[in-house]
Amino acid sequence: MNSAQGAVLGAVAGACLAGVVAWTWQTTEMPVGPLAAPPASGTGVPAAVSPAPVATAADLSPITNRLDELAEGLRRLEAKLDRVTASPERTPAIDNAKVMLDADTLQLAMEEVERKKIEALSDDALRNQAWQLMKAGDDPAGAVQRLQMLLERELTPERRVEITTELGMMQRSLGGKEGLEASARTLQSVIDAQGMQSRLGVAAAHQLIWTLSKSDPARALAVADAATRSAGATPEQRINSRWAAAIVSQQLGDVVRARADYQGLLRDLAGQPDQQKLVADIERRLRDL
């Protein structure tokens, strides 16, 4: 019997015992027999009154019988409490494994709902949503996920290459060693498939320069030089590759080359209004050398 059962039985026993004591007091203390009659003499002298008979030895058998009944009732009550508390239906327990399973199931269900919402988007809407998340900067992993889902769809070969290159850019934004390695693998896969002599290959190479500049600047400079020499590069791509090479040279501490590259770019960009932002950046970098 546990402490809770003991408390219940104690309370019941106490109440029963109090009732027995009261009943016993009434039985043993009250006079037995009729009350004496009032005086009936006309002389004013009280008549002799015989004392009421008093019980000299109370019969205790009713009391002991009652106590036996109460004891038996308490035993039955104790047995009933034992059965109730031992019942599995009355002793619920929290199943932590089940709770965790339910939480995991709920999480998976929510993720599935979100995935179906994303899958319902058109290709352009899905791509735009990825860029919105990228620009906001609060969910780069979500941006990567959306481009990966887009690559699972039927796309034209050129569109697939463009999206893969963008994926490499977004993987770089994840930061850390894993993010940079994933970015480098993705971009290198485009270069390997398209070759450095193609516009799409040079576009991926230009992004690979920025990825490698964070982990392997010497290799980044080699990629920049290769992109600059590419016969398939557009004039704008070639300018951007030269600019990237100058920045990486400065990062490596090669101030002489960086200054020469910046000055060469300024000469080639002179008189091009559409390149004013790039010219302003080069001039700032020259002042910081």
N, C-alpha and C positions, 0 to 999 in steps of 0.2 A: 504494500500500500504506500503510495507516495504522500508527500506533505499536504497536497491539496485534498486528497481523500481523508487524511487524518483530521484536517480542519473541519471538513463537512461533518464527519462522524462525531467529532468532539462537540460541535455545536448542537447536533441532534441529541447526543447523550446528555448534555448539560440541560437542555430544555426538558427532556423526559425526567431527569433526576429532580429538577425543581418541582415538576408536577407531582412526583411521588412524595416528596418531602411535605408539600402542602397538604396532600391528601392524608398522609400519615398524621400530621399535626392535628387536622380536624378530627381524625378518628380517635386519637388517644387523649386529647385535651378537653374535648367537649364533654359535659356531664351526661351520664347515661340514665335514662328513665325520665318520667314526667316531672315538671316543676312543682314545688310545694304550693299548696292552696293558700290563699290569703286568710288572715284571721277571721273567724266566724262568730266569736263570742260577743254577746251584747254587753258584757261588763266592761269592755274596753281593755281587758287583760288578754294579752295574746294567748291564743290557744297553743298548747304544746304542738310543736311541729316535728314530725319525724324527719330526720335528715334523708336526703335523696341517696339512694344507693349509688356507690361509686365503684367503678371497675377497678379491681385490685390487680388484675393481670390481663392485659389486652391480648387478644388473639392475633398474632403476627402472621399467620399463614396467608391471609389475603395479600399482605405486603410482599412477602417473599414470592408468592405466585406472580404478582404483577411485575416484580423485578426480573423474574425469569422470562416473562413474556417480552419485556423491553430488551433484554439481552439478546433473545432470539431474533427480534426485529432488527436490532443493530447488526447482527451477523448477516442477515439476509441483505440489508442495505449495503454493507461492505462488499459482499460478493457481487451485487449488482454493479457497484461502482467499478470494481475490478474488471468486469466484463465490458463495461462501456469504454473505459480508458484503454483497454487492450484492443478494441475494435479498430481495424485499419481505416474504416470510414470516418472515425472520429479523431484520428491523429494525422491530419494532412501534413505533408512536409514539402518544402520547396525543392524541386528537382533542378539544381543549377545547370546540369547538362541540357535539360529540356528547355530551360529559359534561354540559354545561350543559342541553342538550336533555333528557337523561335526568332530570336533577334537576328541571327544570320539569315534565316529564311526571309524575314521582312526586308533586310538590307538588299538581298538578291532580287526580291520582287521590285523594290524601288528602282534598282539599277536597270532592271529589265524594262520597266515603264519608261525610264529616261532614254534608254537605248532605242526603243521603238519610236519615241518622239523624234529623235535625231534621224533615224532611218527614214522617217516620213518626209524629211526635207529634200528639196531638189539639190542637184549637184552644186549649183551656184550658191544657193542659200547655205548649204553646209560649209562650203569654202569661206563664204563671207563671215559666218558665225565663228569659224576658227580664227580668222584674222581679227575679229572684234575682241575675242578673248585674249589674243596675243597682244594687241595694242593696249588693252586694259591692264595687262600685266598681273592680274590676280588669279589666273587659272591657265598657266602655260601647258599643264598636263592635259587639260580639257581641249586646248587647241590642237595638241598633238593627236589626241584620241580621234578628233573629228576628221583630221586629214587621213589618218590610218583607215578610218571607216570609209572615207571617200575612195581610197585606193582599192578597196574591196569591190567596188562597183565596176561596171563596164565603162571604160574610158578610151578615147582615141590614144594612139601611141604618144603623140606629142603632148597631149594633156596629161597623160600619166607621168611623163618625164618632168613636166613643170610642177605638178603636185608633189612629186617625190623630192624635187629640189627645195620646195617650200617646206616640206616636212623636215628636211635636214636643217633648215634655218630655225624652225621652231624647236627642234630637239636641242639646238645650241642654247636656246633661252632657258632650258630646264636647269642649266648650270651643273656644276659638279663634274667629277670625272666621268660618271656614267653618261650624263647628258652630252658631254663633248665627244666621247667615244662613239655614241650612237649617231651623233650628227656627222662625224667624220666618215663612218661606215656608209651612211645613207648617201652622202654627197659623192664619195669615191665610187659607189656603185653606179651612179649616173655617168661619171667620167669614164669609167671602164666600159660602159655600154655604148656611150655616144662618141667617145674619143675627144681628145683635146682640140681637134681641128674642126669641130662643129660649134655652132652658136649655142646649142643646148649644153654641150660639154663645157664650154667656157663659162656659161652662166653658173653651172654647178661648181666649177673651179673657183670662181670669184667668191662664192659663199664658203668654200672650203678654206680659203685663205684666212677669213675671219675666225673660223673655228680653230684652225691650227695656231693662229696667233696667240691663243690663250693657253696652249699646251706645248707646241713645238714650233716656235717662230722661224727657225732655220728652214724647216720643211715648208712653212707657209711662204717664205720668200721664194723658194724654188718653184712652187706652184704659181706664184704671181708672175715670175719671169716667163714660165712656159705659156701662161695664158696671154701674156703680152705678145709673144712671138707667134701665136696661133694664126694660121692663114684663114681660119673660119670665124675669127672674132670680128664683131662689128666695130666701127670706129669708136662708138661710145664704150663698148666693152674693153677695148684696148686702153682707152684713157683711164677707165676705172681700175684696170689691172696695174697700170703704172702708178696710179695714186696709192693703191694698196701696197705695192712694192716699196714705195718711199716711206710709208708709215711703218712697215715692218722693219725696214732698214734702220729707222730711227729707234724703234723699240730694241733692236739688237745692239744699239750703240754706234752704228756706222753713220756718224754725223755727216761725213764727207759725201757719201753716196746719197743720203737723204736730202741734203741741200741741193745737190746737182739734179736729182729727180724732181724736186719741187720747182726749181727754177726752169727746168725744161718744160714742165707742164704749164707754167705760167706763160711762157712764150707761145706754146701751141694753142692755148686757150684765149689768147688776147683777141679782143674784138668779137667774142661769142656771148651775146647777152644771156642766152639760155644756160650758160655755165657759171653765172655769177655766184651762186652758192658754193660751188666747188672752188672757184677762185678765192673766195673769202676764206674758206677753210685752209687752203694751201698757204695763203699769206699769213694767217694766224700761226700755223705750224712753223713757218720759216722764222717768225719772230721769236718763237719759243726754243729754237735750236741753241 
